[in-house]
Amino acid sequence: MAALTKKERMKIARQDMPVQAPEARVQNFNEVALGFTLELARLEAERCLQCKEPLCMEGCPVEVTIPAFIEAVREGDMAKAVRIMKEKNNLPAICGRVCPQEVQCESRCILGKKGQPVAIGRIERFLGDYELANNTCKASSEPPSGKKVAVVGSGPSGITCAVDLGRLGHAVTIFESLHTPGGVLVYGIPEFRLPKAVIRSEIDTCAKALGIEILTDHVIGRTLTLDELQEQFDAIFLGTGAGLPMFMRIPGINFNGVMSANEFLTRVNLMRGYQFPEFDTPVKVGKKVAVIGAGNVAMDSARCALRLQSLRKETGGEVHIVYRRSSAEVPARLEEVHHAKEEGVIFDFLTNPIEIYGDEKGAVRGMRCIRMELGEPDASGRRSPVPIKGSEFDMEVDQVVMALGTSPNPLVFVNADGLQRSKHGTVVSKGENGRTTLKGVWAGGDVVTGAATVISAMGAGKRAAADIDRYLKGETDW
């Protein structure tokens, strides 16, 4: 493709990614977004202005050299583009699907000032899929260091930290509590957003290719304690995430049919409920489902419920997102909200449950709600919702899914004297490198920050790995 002028590049429209039609995708769990073709990827890459001071890189938590890999795509050298990408990002096929590029790298793109930014995430996904299909950038490591590192958790922060340490020659063992590696990537994100085959392939091509040992069904705090790990390893990284769900403190929370989004999504995703009827996983799906919350987890829960209603041939089914703030405050990605609306999810904004009630058998049959209005901003800067007196009403539902956030599971901290935690249960980090108050123990991702993004967890894993390496080489003291 001939070189274009800056004006010509700015005239190219942002390329749309092909997607399944809403009426078709709501009846299956296949991936909604179908990905760029080679032609679309190269045409989108032509839009990049190759800024001398690329602001897009400032928005990337793992510091990918974005203009460089886009230029390689523009030139048609996909293997080079993959190499550039994987210098910083170990999981491009995953990140290209689930990272909120619109508020990170793409939000800084200069083209977005007057139009649409370069679709960095879509090009990233294309490259990730290209690499999974062609395996052009095989993982390699430095000579063995003789040092052993334990990584607790195989989610995005744990895998990233483990791979970076493995490349540096350290012997790494990952301890995963569930029966499949991947952490929240596997149990929390639906097949239609992140296929399980992509997760398995990404882990195989980076972690397993480096000889990293992954021990599943190992619950740290039960199978082994942190004290015991410290006796066996030279350093420990905690990437255990935040998997303990939060519930509203309202009457009726114990009725049958009330569950956390964690449990619901784990049954759908990890326990293969999405493969009904091939796998008849015991997962409750009501005829009228209310999902409380409006983050990405809430959108995933609502969209899974719609699909399961369809697969189980439930007629007249409804799925509601019940959110106490307005549409302007929704924390979920705009793309996920758009897809949910297209698929038929009903949004009840400025609405808050105050009681769940049930029948004589203890099963949910409805919620008592109250209308809200927005008052003054809270500590986060969002306007606080205030109940409107006398606006109570009943909502007929037979299932309530709580998607209100999570905190770290306290089990991992058994026999972990000296490991300081915050009042919210998160691990206290002494700096950006993830050092904790317990010597030789680092932490990163949701276990430190609370529930956040995949890419921010990966960034924490990378920073910790670099500091662990310096520590193991004697280049820095504790």
Secondary structure, 3 states (H helix, E strand, C coil): CCCCCHHHHHHCCCCCCCECCHHHHCCCCCCCECCCCHHHHHHHHCCCCCCCCCHHHHHCCCCCCHHHHHHHHHHCCHHHHHHHHHCCCCCHHHHHHHCCHHHCHHHHCHHHHCCCCCCHHHHHHHHHHHHHHHCCCCCCCCCCCCCEEEEECCCHHHHHHHHHHHHCCCEEEEECCCCCCCCHHHHCCCCCCCCHHHHHHHHHHHCHHHCCEEECCCCECCCECHHHHHHHCCEEEECCCCCEECCCCCCCCCCECEEEHHHHHHHHCCCCHHHCCCCCCCCCCCCEEEEECCCHHHHHHHHHHHHHHHHCCCCCCEEEEECCCCHHHCCCCHHHHHHHHHHCCEEECCEEEEEEEECCCCEEEEEEEEEEEEEEECCCCCEEEEECCCCCEEECCCEEEECCCEECCHHHHCCCCCCCECCCCCECCCCCCCECCCCCEEECCHHHHCCCCHHHHHHHHHHHHHHHHHHHCCCCCC
